């Protein structure tokens, strides 16, 4: 099972990150798969959006404020079967200060 992950992503105050999976090996899924997104932030106020092939798996979903690397199943934000396509993952900070985010996406090809 491939995993894409990032720790210590700093999301600036009142801003949205770039696509966090851009350039990673499994950014483009060439066949059906099950995706699990888990995320945890260092403070409240971070939301995430996950789209696959333009279909929303989660839009502006609140992220756990556990201040550690995400644990499965505790910090799962989305878990879906998808047909394939490009993954787009962005984080939005709604606070007035930068917040650290840790995330992972597990890909299980069907």
C-alpha positions as CSV (number, residue, x, y, z in Angstrom):
1,X,0.0,0.0,0.0
2,X,1.6,3.3,-1.1
3,X,1.6,6.2,1.3
4,X,2.1,9.8,0.7
5,X,2.8,12.0,3.7
6,X,4.2,15.2,5.0
7,X,5.0,16.4,8.4
8,X,5.6,20.0,9.6
9,X,3.7,21.7,6.8
10,X,3.3,25.3,7.9
11,X,0.1,26.9,6.7
12,X,0.3,30.7,6.9
13,X,-2.3,32.7,8.7
14,X,-5.6,33.2,6.8
15,X,-4.3,31.4,3.7
16,X,-4.7,28.1,1.7
17,X,-1.8,25.8,0.9
18,X,-0.9,24.7,-2.6
19,X,-1.7,21.1,-3.7
20,X,0.3,19.1,-1.3
21,X,0.4,15.9,-3.5
22,X,1.7,17.8,-6.5
23,X,4.7,16.0,-7.9
24,X,4.4,13.0,-5.7
25,X,4.4,9.5,-7.2
26,X,0.7,8.7,-6.7
27,X,-0.7,12.2,-7.5
28,X,-2.3,10.6,-10.6
29,X,-4.2,7.4,-10.0
30,X,-4.3,5.2,-13.1
31,X,-6.9,2.8,-11.7
32,X,-9.6,2.4,-9.0
33,X,-8.3,2.7,-5.5
34,X,-9.4,3.3,-1.9
35,X,-7.9,6.4,-0.4
36,X,-7.6,7.2,3.3
37,X,-6.7,10.8,4.3
38,X,-5.7,11.4,7.9
39,X,-4.5,14.8,9.2
40,X,-3.7,16.5,12.5
41,X,-2.8,20.1,13.2
42,X,-1.0,21.9,16.0
43,X,-4.0,24.1,16.8
44,X,-7.7,24.5,16.0
45,X,-8.7,26.3,12.8
46,X,-7.3,24.2,10.0
47,X,-9.6,22.7,7.4
48,X,-8.8,20.6,4.4
49,X,-10.2,19.8,1.0
50,X,-9.6,16.6,-0.9
51,X,-10.7,16.2,-4.5
52,X,-10.1,13.2,-6.8
53,X,-10.7,13.6,-10.6
54,X,-12.6,16.8,-9.7
55,X,-15.0,14.9,-7.3
56,X,-15.0,16.2,-3.7
57,X,-14.2,13.6,-1.1
58,X,-14.2,16.4,1.5
59,X,-14.5,20.1,1.2
60,X,-13.3,22.4,4.1
61,X,-13.4,19.6,6.6
62,X,-12.1,20.3,10.1
63,X,-8.7,18.7,10.9
64,X,-7.9,17.2,14.3
65,X,-5.9,19.5,16.6
66,X,-3.9,16.6,18.2
67,X,-0.5,18.2,17.5
68,X,1.2,15.0,16.4
69,X,1.5,12.9,13.3
70,X,-2.0,11.5,12.4
71,X,-3.1,8.1,13.7
72,X,-5.4,5.8,11.9
73,X,-8.3,5.5,12.7
74,X,-8.3,8.4,15.1
75,X,-7.5,11.2,12.7
76,X,-9.2,10.1,9.5
77,X,-10.7,13.0,7.6
78,X,-11.9,11.0,4.5
79,X,-12.0,7.4,3.4
80,X,-13.4,6.6,-0.1
81,X,-13.2,4.4,-3.1
82,X,-12.3,6.3,-6.3
83,X,-12.2,5.5,-10.0
84,X,-8.8,7.2,-10.5
85,X,-7.6,10.6,-11.6
86,X,-5.7,13.4,-10.1
87,X,-5.6,14.0,-6.3
88,X,-5.8,17.5,-5.1
89,X,-5.2,18.2,-1.4
90,X,-5.2,21.6,0.2
91,X,-5.3,23.0,3.7
92,X,-6.9,26.3,4.8
93,X,-5.9,28.1,8.0
94,X,-8.7,30.2,9.4
95,X,-6.6,31.6,12.2
96,X,-4.5,34.7,12.6
97,X,-1.2,32.7,13.0
98,X,0.7,30.1,11.1
99,X,-0.3,26.5,12.1
100,X,1.7,23.3,11.6
101,X,-0.1,20.4,9.9
102,X,0.8,16.7,9.5
103,X,-1.0,14.5,7.0
104,X,-0.9,11.2,5.2
105,X,-2.8,9.5,2.3
106,X,-2.9,5.8,2.1
107,X,-3.6,4.4,-1.4
108,X,-4.9,0.8,-1.8
109,X,-5.3,-0.1,-5.5
110,X,-8.3,-2.3,-6.1
